[in-house]
Amino acid sequence: MRQGFVKMAAATPDVKVADCVFNREQMVECIHRMEEKKAKVMALPELCITGYTCGDLFCQDTLLTRAREELLLLAEETKDVDALIFVGLPFEYGGKLYNVAAALCRGKILGLVPKTSIPSYREFYEGRHFLPGPEQALTVRLGKEEVPFGSSLLFDCVNVPGLTVAAEICEDLWAPAPPSIRHALAGATVIVNLSASDEETGKDDYRRQLVAGQSARLVCAYLYAAAGEGESTTDLVFGGHNLIAENGKVLAEAPRFENTVIYGDVDVQRLTAERRKMNSYPAADQRGYQVIPFTLRAEETQLDRYFDPRPFVPSAKEEWEKRCDEILNIQTMGLKKRLKHTNCQNAVVGISGGLDSTLALLVTARAFDSLGKDRSQITAVTMPCFGTTDRTYQNACELTRCLGASLREVDIKEAVTLHFRDIGHDQDVHDVTYENSQARERTQVLMDIANQSGGLVIGTGDLSELALGWATYNGDHMSMYGVNASVPKTLVRHLVRYYADTCGDEKLSAILLDVLDTPVSPELLPPKDGVIAQKTEDLVGPYELHDFYLYYMMRAGFGPAKIYRIAKKAFAGQYEEEVILKWLKTFYRRFFAQQFKRSCLPDGPRVGSVAVSPRGDWRMPSDGCVRIWMDELERLEQ
């Protein structure tokens, strides 16, 4: 359970209606199966000790008495299981019957949580047998123990920070004001739902949306354990549609009509971090709640959870296409507003034949189309110098012509050479001065051409470059509006690919595909045999790694050790562990050292959940110290 990962399980055991002995035996077998997988929070269905479909048998003393006995026996038989276990049964108190979830841990019954919303409509007739349970906890006797009974119970794991569990039952989730809302506001990070939701056409989609949506709304994990095969089919069929969701994402889902167990590695640390960042999420208020402590053995959670190596890029084709179109529209609308507000008749883009400037020019063309302006009013400037190759030069020129923009060429070799002479720099010394002089000359040219034409300089730098500080201060770092400022490099590639696939122009598509095939480079060093000599990813590391690090550091708030752990899983078979660690160190060093560049960024549209604008998304001191982050990384090598 290190770093907040807790394996959880939702199970549908075989049942026989009203056969409490058989049901308890099946539950014990199911629990031990979950134990083998090291699940620490387990949920079984509503009324699973008796079966949900007992009807008027719920009024029989024999059934109710045996259900209690089997619960006590179940607790005894699982006393060596290191987990918090929830099971459902009917429970009589004060001459009335309640539908409850019993919480067990190491042989002890920690509490009974009654159902709050009792459905008596359509196919449901629970009001014939059950009453809503009390909100405030009472004390009831079970066997030899006094046990809390009420809906306001929180089960708090003493030795796993952030693991606080609460329960609701089936219809409670479907009601207008689910108890889980109160539970989450009281501090519950995990909601367990014991359910007996029957199947009908299309209901699984709604159920999935409901569970995922509630987990997102409450910033929690949601375990949904559903009744399945074995329940009476007199009028209804139960599908065992188990679900585990975390903050809007479904981690695991059972196939319907099979009694199965599903597992999910829930990250309670991330849930608490998300809540901490949201000032609209109130502080936990546990007034009226009884907090019941429990402990679990501190064990390493074997991660079976999938971590997408490209968290900024949707994997499903339909979602990918929708997301790309949406991002291009956001970039376009941002630039459109700025052009309209400044009354600029011209836009100036430095075009290099690389990915970033290509995307910036495509977005600018879309913005001009949206404004009803002629694309010839876009000035695409190519500025060949010492490192320019024929391939990138030709792609820059052809792309500009294909889009109908105006091409302007300014060879900056002479100006940069003169500058070297003025400052006394040896042109044969290819150091940072040699490189940055070219980058700053390019920016000066663009700014001055914009002044000539009454235009706006469109920035091309992307989010990944800004995170790493891979931009020349007051060079490509500066513009009048940065359309790519919150687009990571891995996503830039996909946006250009999407444009190539959907533009309907074979020539344009061919140019874009060749740009995609060109190594990422600032082209500030002389080529070797006409080929790009300076490859960015050889110098700072693979962008797909850096984008992964960036996402989990900024979006999730993870520390270096946790990022390293999940990166090893995400990139297994692609990068060696020492390579992942090497570039992770580079990422942290550069991210902290280069904040001063991000502190004065130009305006640009935010397109996703991660951005580094100093005006809202990332307010970090430029002299923040990286030491404790590097200390954590150094410990990983020991």
C-alpha positions in Angstrom: 0.0 0.0 0.0 3.0 2.2 -0.4 2.4 5.5 -2.2 -1.3 5.2 -1.6 -2.1 2.3 -3.9 -4.7 0.0 -2.4 -6.0 -3.1 -4.2 -9.8 -3.3 -4.0 -12.2 -6.0 -5.2 -15.9 -6.3 -6.0 -17.3 -9.9 -6.2 -20.5 -11.7 -7.1 -20.5 -15.1 -5.5 -22.9 -17.9 -6.4 -26.0 -17.9 -4.3 -29.1 -20.0 -3.6 -32.2 -18.1 -2.5 -32.7 -18.4 1.3 -29.8 -20.9 1.7 -27.7 -18.9 4.1 -25.3 -21.8 4.7 -24.5 -22.3 1.0 -24.2 -18.6 0.5 -21.8 -18.1 3.4 -19.6 -21.0 2.1 -19.5 -19.4 -1.4 -18.7 -16.0 0.1 -15.8 -17.5 2.2 -14.4 -19.1 -1.0 -14.8 -15.8 -2.8 -13.1 -13.8 0.0 -10.1 -16.2 0.0 -9.8 -15.8 -3.7 -9.7 -12.1 -3.3 -7.2 -12.5 -0.4 -4.8 -14.4 -2.8 -4.8 -11.3 -5.0 -4.0 -9.1 -1.9 -7.2 -7.2 -2.0 -7.6 -5.0 1.0 -11.2 -3.7 0.6 -13.7 -6.2 -0.6 -17.4 -5.7 -1.5 -20.0 -8.4 -2.0 -23.6 -7.8 -3.1 -26.7 -6.6 -1.3 -28.4 -9.2 0.9 -26.0 -11.8 -0.3 -26.2 -13.9 2.9 -29.8 -14.7 2.1 -30.2 -13.7 -1.5 -31.9 -10.5 -2.6 -35.0 -12.2 -4.0 -36.4 -13.9 -0.9 -39.6 -11.9 -1.0 -41.9 -12.6 2.0 -39.4 -15.1 3.3 -37.7 -12.1 4.8 -40.6 -12.1 7.3 -39.6 -15.6 8.5 -37.8 -15.8 11.9 -35.8 -18.8 10.7 -34.3 -16.9 7.8 -33.4 -13.8 9.9 -31.9 -15.8 12.7 -29.8 -18.0 10.4 -28.6 -14.9 8.5 -27.2 -13.5 11.8 -25.6 -16.8 12.7 -24.0 -17.1 9.3 -22.7 -13.5 9.5 -21.0 -14.3 12.8 -19.6 -17.5 11.4 -18.4 -15.7 8.3 -16.6 -13.2 10.6 -14.9 -16.1 12.4 -13.9 -17.9 9.2 -12.3 -14.7 7.8 -10.5 -13.6 11.0 -7.1 -14.2 9.4 -8.0 -12.3 6.2 -6.3 -8.9 6.2 -9.0 -6.9 4.6 -12.1 -4.7 5.2 -15.0 -6.8 3.9 -18.6 -5.7 3.2 -21.4 -8.2 3.0 -25.2 -7.7 2.8 -27.9 -9.3 5.0 -31.4 -8.5 6.5 -31.1 -7.3 10.1 -33.9 -7.0 12.6 -33.9 -4.3 15.2 -36.6 -2.9 17.4 -39.2 -5.2 15.8 -38.4 -3.8 12.3 -36.4 -5.1 9.4 -33.4 -3.3 7.8 -31.3 -4.0 4.7 -27.8 -3.6 5.9 -24.1 -3.8 4.8 -22.0 -5.4 7.5 -18.3 -4.3 7.7 -15.9 -7.1 8.8 -12.2 -6.9 9.6 -10.1 -9.7 11.0 -13.0 -11.6 12.6 -14.7 -8.5 14.1 -17.9 -6.9 12.9 -17.1 -3.3 12.8 -20.5 -1.9 12.0 -23.8 -2.3 10.2 -24.8 0.3 7.6 -28.5 0.3 6.7 -30.0 1.2 3.4 -31.5 4.7 3.3 -33.6 4.7 0.1 -36.1 1.9 0.0 -37.5 1.5 -3.5 -41.2 0.5 -3.9 -41.8 1.2 -7.5 -41.9 -0.7 -10.8 -40.2 -4.0 -10.2 -39.1 -3.2 -6.7 -41.2 -3.7 -3.6 -38.7 -3.4 -0.7 -41.0 -1.3 1.3 -43.1 -4.4 2.0 -40.2 -5.7 4.2 -37.7 -3.0 5.0 -37.5 0.4 6.6 -34.9 3.1 6.0 -32.2 2.9 8.6 -31.3 5.5 11.2 -28.8 8.1 10.2 -27.2 8.6 13.6 -25.5 5.5 14.9 -27.1 3.3 17.5 -25.5 0.4 19.3 -26.9 -3.1 18.7 -25.8 -6.5 20.0 -24.5 -9.1 17.6 -23.4 -12.3 19.3 -21.2 -11.2 22.2 -20.3 -7.8 20.8 -21.9 -4.3 20.8 -21.9 -3.0 17.2 -22.6 0.5 15.7 -25.7 0.5 13.5 -26.5 3.6 11.4 -25.8 5.1 8.0 -23.3 7.7 9.4 -20.4 5.4 9.9 -16.8 5.9 8.6 -14.3 3.1 8.6 -10.8 4.7 8.9 -7.6 2.8 8.3 -5.2 3.9 10.9 -2.0 3.0 9.1 -2.9 3.9 5.5 -3.3 7.7 5.2 -6.3 8.6 3.1 -8.1 5.3 3.2 -11.5 6.1 4.8 -14.4 3.9 3.7 -18.1 4.4 3.8 -21.0 2.3 2.5 -24.4 2.8 0.8 -26.7 0.2 -0.7 -28.0 0.0 -4.3 -30.9 2.5 -4.6 -29.1 4.9 -2.3 -26.9 5.7 -5.4 -29.9 6.2 -7.7 -31.7 8.6 -5.3 -31.6 12.4 -5.7 -29.4 12.9 -2.7 -27.2 9.7 -2.2 -25.7 9.2 1.3 -22.3 9.0 -0.4 -22.4 12.7 -0.8 -22.5 13.1 3.0 -19.9 10.4 3.4 -17.5 12.1 1.1 -18.0 15.4 2.7 -17.2 13.7 6.0 -13.9 12.5 4.6 -14.7 9.1 2.9 -12.3 8.5 0.0 -13.8 5.1 -0.9 -17.6 4.4 -1.2 -18.7 0.8 -1.3 -22.1 0.0 -2.8 -23.7 -3.4 -2.2 -26.3 -3.7 -4.9 -28.9 -6.0 -6.4 -29.7 -3.9 -9.5 -31.6 -6.1 -12.1 -30.8 -6.1 -15.8 -32.8 -4.6 -18.6 -31.9 -3.3 -22.0 -29.5 -0.3 -21.8 -29.4 -0.2 -18.0 -25.7 -1.2 -17.9 -24.7 1.9 -19.7 -26.7 4.1 -17.3 -25.3 2.2 -14.3 -21.7 2.6 -15.5 -22.3 6.3 -16.1 -23.8 6.7 -12.6 -21.0 5.0 -10.8 -18.3 6.8 -12.8 -20.1 10.1 -12.4 -20.5 9.8 -8.7 -16.8 8.9 -8.3 -15.9 12.0 -10.3 -18.4 14.3 -8.5 -17.1 13.2 -5.1 -13.5 12.7 -6.0 -13.5 9.3 -4.6 -13.2 5.6 -5.4 -16.5 3.7 -5.9 -16.8 0.0 -5.5 -20.1 -1.4 -6.9 -20.8 -5.1 -6.2 -23.9 -6.5 -7.9 -26.1 -9.5 -7.4 -25.9 -12.1 -10.2 -26.7 -15.6 -11.2 -28.4 -17.6 -8.5 -31.0 -15.0 -7.6 -34.6 -15.9 -8.4 -35.6 -15.3 -12.0 -39.3 -15.3 -11.3 -39.6 -11.8 -12.8 -36.0 -10.4 -13.0 -32.5 -11.3 -14.1 -29.4 -10.1 -12.3 -26.2 -9.7 -14.2 -23.4 -9.3 -11.6 -22.4 -6.0 -13.2 -19.5 -5.1 -10.8 -17.7 -1.8 -11.3 -14.7 -0.1 -9.7 -14.3 3.6 -10.6 -11.9 6.3 -9.4 -12.5 10.0 -9.9 -14.6 9.4 -13.0 -12.5 6.7 -14.6 -13.7 3.1 -14.6 -10.7 1.0 -13.5 -12.5 -2.4 -13.7 -15.8 -3.8 -15.0 -17.2 -7.3 -14.8 -18.8 -8.9 -17.9 -22.5 -9.2 -17.2 -24.2 -12.5 -16.7 -21.1 -14.1 -15.2 -20.4 -14.3 -11.5 -16.9 -12.9 -11.3 -14.5 -10.9 -9.2 -12.9 -7.7 -10.4 -9.9 -5.9 -9.0 -8.7 -2.3 -9.1 -5.6 -0.6 -7.8 -7.1 2.5 -6.2 -4.8 5.5 -5.5 -6.1 7.0 -2.3 -3.1 9.3 -2.2 -4.1 10.9 -5.5 -7.7 11.3 -4.4 -6.7 13.2 -1.3 -4.3 15.3 -3.4 -7.1 16.1 -5.8 -9.4 17.2 -3.0 -6.6 19.3 -1.5 -6.2 21.2 -4.7 -9.9 22.0 -5.1 -10.8 24.9 -2.8 -14.5 24.3 -3.7 -14.2 20.9 -1.9 -14.9 21.6 1.7 -12.8 20.4 4.7 -14.0 17.1 6.1 -16.8 17.6 8.6 -17.4 14.5 10.7 -20.0 15.9 13.0 -22.7 13.3 13.4 -20.5 10.5 12.2 -19.0 7.7 14.2 -15.4 7.0 13.0 -14.4 3.3 13.4 -10.7 2.6 13.2 -9.2 -0.5 11.7 -5.7 -1.5 10.6 -4.2 -3.4 7.7 -0.8 -5.0 7.3 1.6 -2.7 5.5 2.3 -4.6 2.3 3.5 -3.7 -1.1 0.6 -3.5 -3.5 1.4 -5.4 -6.7 0.2 -3.0 -9.4 -2.0 -4.5 -12.0 -3.5 -1.2 -13.0 -2.8 0.1 -16.5 -0.9 3.4 -16.8 -1.1 4.9 -20.2 2.4 5.8 -21.4 0.8 8.7 -23.3 -1.6 10.3 -20.8 -2.2 13.4 -22.9 -3.3 11.3 -25.9 -6.6 9.4 -26.1 -6.2 5.8 -27.1 -9.6 5.2 -28.7 -9.8 6.3 -32.3 -13.2 8.0 -31.9 -12.2 9.9 -28.8 -8.8 10.7 -30.4 -10.5 12.3 -33.4 -12.9 14.2 -31.2 -10.2 15.5 -28.9 -7.9 16.6 -31.7 -10.7 18.5 -33.4 -11.6 20.1 -30.0 -8.1 21.2 -29.3 -7.6 22.7 -32.7 -10.9 24.6 -32.2 -9.7 25.9 -28.8 -6.4 27.1 -30.3 -8.2 28.6 -33.2 -10.8 30.5 -31.1 -8.1 31.8 -28.8 -6.1 33.2 -31.7 -9.2 34.5 -33.4 -10.2 36.5 -30.4 -6.7 38.0 -30.0 -6.5 39.0 -33.7 -10.0 40.5 -33.6 -9.3 42.4 -30.3 -6.0 43.9 -31.6 -7.4 44.6 -35.0 -4.4 42.9 -36.6 -4.7 42.4 -40.3 -1.6 40.2 -40.5 -0.2 37.3 -38.5 3.5 36.4 -38.6 4.7 32.9 -38.0 8.3 31.7 -38.0 8.2 28.5 -40.1 11.0 26.0 -39.8 9.6 22.8 -41.2 9.4 21.3 -37.7 6.3 20.1 -35.8 5.6 23.1 -33.6 5.8 25.8 -36.3 3.7 23.5 -38.6 1.0 23.3 -36.0 1.1 27.0 -35.3 0.7 27.8 -39.0 -2.2 25.3 -39.4 -4.0 26.9 -36.4 -3.4 30.4 -37.8 -4.9 29.4 -41.1 -8.0 28.1 -39.3 -8.3 31.3 -37.4 -8.1 33.4 -40.6 -10.7 31.2 -42.2 -12.9 31.7 -39.1 -12.5 35.5 -39.4 -13.2 35.4 -43.1 -9.7 36.8 -43.8 -7.6 35.8 -46.8 -4.8 33.4 -45.9 -2.4 35.5 -47.9 -2.4 37.9 -45.0 -0.5 35.3 -43.0 3.2 35.9 -43.4 5.2 32.7 -42.9 8.9 33.5 -42.5 11.6 31.0 -43.1 15.0 32.1 -41.7 17.7 29.7 -42.9 21.0 29.8 -41.0 23.9 27.6 -40.1 21.9 24.5 -39.1 19.1 24.6 -41.7 18.7 21.4 -43.8 17.2 21.2 -47.3 14.5 18.8 -46.0 13.1 21.2 -43.4 13.6 24.2 -45.6 11.6 22.6 -48.5 8.9 21.4 -46.1 8.5 24.9 -44.7 8.2 26.5 -48.1 5.9 23.9 -49.5 3.6 23.9 -46.5 3.3 27.7 -46.7 2.4 27.6 -50.4 0.0 24.8 -49.9 -1.9 26.6 -47.2 -2.1 29.8 -49.3 -0.1 31.9 -46.9 2.6 34.5 -48.0 6.1 33.1 -47.8 9.0 35.4 -46.9 12.6 34.3 -46.6 15.1 36.1 -44.5 18.6 34.5 -44.5 20.0 35.4 -41.1 23.5 34.1 -41.5 25.0 37.5 -42.3 23.3 39.2 -39.4 24.3 36.5 -36.9 27.9 36.6 -38.2 28.0 40.3 -37.7 26.6 39.9 -34.3 29.3 37.4 -33.4 31.9 40.0 -34.5 30.3 42.7 -32.5 30.3 40.7 -29.3 33.7 39.0 -30.0 32.4 35.5 -30.3 34.4 32.9 -32.3 32.0 31.5 -34.9 33.8 28.1 -34.7 32.9 27.7 -31.1 29.5 26.0 -31.2 28.4 26.8 -27.6 25.2 28.2 -26.1 26.0 31.7 -27.4 26.4 30.3 -30.9 22.9 28.7 -30.7 21.0 31.4 -28.8 22.3 34.2 -31.0 20.5 32.5 -33.9 17.3 32.0 -31.9 17.2 35.6 -30.7 17.9 36.9 -34.2 14.9 34.9 -35.5 12.6 36.4 -32.9 13.9 39.9 -33.7 13.2 39.4 -37.4 9.6 38.2 -36.7 8.8 41.0 -34.3 10.1 43.6 -36.8 8.2 42.1 -39.7 5.1 42.1 -37.5 5.6 45.8 -36.9 6.0 46.4 -40.6 2.8 44.7 -41.5 0.6 45.6 -38.5 0.7 42.0 -37.5 0.9 39.7 -34.5 3.8 37.2 -33.9 2.3 33.8 -33.3 4.4 31.7 -30.9 5.2 28.1 -31.8 6.8 26.7 -28.5 4.9 23.8 -26.9 4.2 22.8 -23.3 6.9 20.2 -23.2 9.6 22.7 -24.2 8.3 25.2 -21.7 8.4 22.5 -18.9 12.0 21.7 -19.7 13.0 25.2 -20.4 14.1 24.1 -23.9 13.6 27.5 -25.3 15.9 30.5 -25.7 15.0 33.2 -23.3 13.7 36.1 -25.3 14.2 34.0 -28.4 11.6 31.4 -29.4 10.5 31.7 -25.8 8.8 35.0 -26.7 5.9 35.9 -29.0 2.7 38.0 -29.0 0.4 35.0 -28.6 1.5 31.4 -28.1 -1.0 29.0 -29.6 0.9 25.9 -28.6 1.7 26.9 -25.0 -0.4 24.2 -23.3 0.0 21.5 -26.0 2.6 18.8 -25.0 4.9 17.5 -27.7 3.3 14.0 -27.8 0.0 15.7 -28.5 1.5 18.1 -31.1 2.4 15.0 -33.2 -1.2 13.7 -33.0 -2.7 17.0 -33.9 -0.5 17.3 -37.0 -1.3 13.6 -37.8 -5.1 14.3 -37.5 -4.8 17.3 -39.8 -2.9 15.2 -42.3 -5.6 12.5 -42.2 -8.6 14.9 -42.5 -7.5 17.8 -44.6 -8.6 16.2 -47.9 -5.5 17.5 -49.7 -3.0 14.9 -50.8 -0.1 17.3 -51.3 -0.7 18.9 -47.9 -1.0 15.6 -46.3 2.2 14.3 -47.8 4.1 17.4 -46.5 2.6 17.0 -43.0 3.6 13.3 -42.9 7.2 14.2 -43.8 7.3 16.8 -41.1 6.1 14.1 -38.7 8.9 11.9 -39.9 11.6 14.6 -39.3 13.6 14.4 -36.1 12.8 17.1 -33.6 15.6 19.7 -33.7 16.1 23.5 -33.2 18.6 23.3 -36.1 21.1 25.6 -34.5 24.2 23.5 -35.2 25.6 22.8 -38.7 24.2 19.6 -40.3 26.5 16.6 -41.0 26.4 15.6 -44.7 23.2 17.5 -45.1 21.4 15.7 -42.3 20.2 17.2 -39.0 23.0 16.9 -36.5 21.3 18.3 -33.4 18.4 16.0 -32.2 16.6 17.4 -29.2 15.7 14.0 -27.7 19.3 12.9 -27.7 20.1 16.0 -25.5 17.2 16.3 -23.1 15.6 12.8 -23.4 12.5 11.3 -25.1 9.5 13.6 -25.0 7.1 10.8 -24.3 9.0 10.2 -21.0 9.0 13.9 -20.1 5.3 14.3 -21.0 4.5 11.3 -18.7 6.6 12.9 -15.9 5.0 16.2 -16.5 1.4 14.9 -16.3 1.9 13.0 -13.1 3.9 15.7 -11.4 1.5 18.6 -12.2 -1.8 16.9 -12.7 -1.6 14.3 -10.0 0.9 15.8 -7.7 3.0 12.6 -7.5 6.5 12.6 -6.1 9.6 11.4 -8.0 9.6 7.9 -6.5 5.9 7.3 -7.3 6.4 8.6 -10.9 9.4 6.4 -11.3 7.4 3.4 -10.1 4.5 3.8 -12.5 6.8 4.9 -15.4 8.6 1.5 -15.0 5.2 -0.2 -15.5 4.0 2.1 -18.2 7.2 1.8 -20.3 8.1 -1.8 -19.5 9.9 -3.3 -22.5 10.4 0.1 -24.1 12.9 1.7 -21.8 15.3 0.2 -19.3 14.8 1.3 -15.7 18.1 3.2 -15.5 17.1 5.1 -18.6 13.8 6.1 -17.0 15.5 7.2 -13.9 18.2 9.1 -15.8 15.7 11.3 -17.7 13.5 11.7 -14.7 16.4 13.3 -12.9 16.9 15.5 -16.0 13.3 16.5 -15.9 13.3 17.6 -12.3 16.6 19.5 -12.6 15.4 21.4 -15.7 11.9 21.9 -14.5 13.1 23.7 -11.4 16.0 25.6 -12.9 14.0 26.9 -15.9 11.0 28.3 -14.0 12.1 31.9 -14.7 11.3 31.4 -18.3 7.7 30.3 -17.5 7.3 33.2 -15.1 7.0 35.6 -18.1 5.2 33.7 -20.7 3.1 35.3 -23.4 -0.6 34.7 -23.4 -1.9 31.5 -25.0 -5.0 29.3 -24.8 -5.3 26.5 -22.2 -6.4 23.3 -23.9 -6.2 20.7 -21.2 -5.8 20.0 -17.5 -2.0 20.8 -17.5 -0.6 24.1 -18.3 2.2 26.3 -17.0 0.8 29.8 -17.4 2.1 32.0 -14.6 -1.3 33.8 -14.5 -3.3 30.8 -13.3 -2.2 27.2 -13.8 1.3 27.2 -12.3 2.5 29.8 -9.9 5.9 28.7 -8.8 8.8 30.8 -7.5 11.6 31.1 -10.0 14.1 30.3 -7.3 12.4 27.2 -5.9 14.9 24.6 -4.8 14.8 21.1 -6.2 16.9 19.5 -3.5 14.3 17.4 -1.7 13.0 16.0 -5.0 16.5 15.0 -6.1 17.1 13.5 -2.6 14.1 11.2 -3.2 15.5 10.2 -6.6 19.0 9.5 -5.2 17.4 7.1 -2.7 16.0 5.1 -5.5 19.5 4.2 -6.6 20.6 3.0 -3.1 
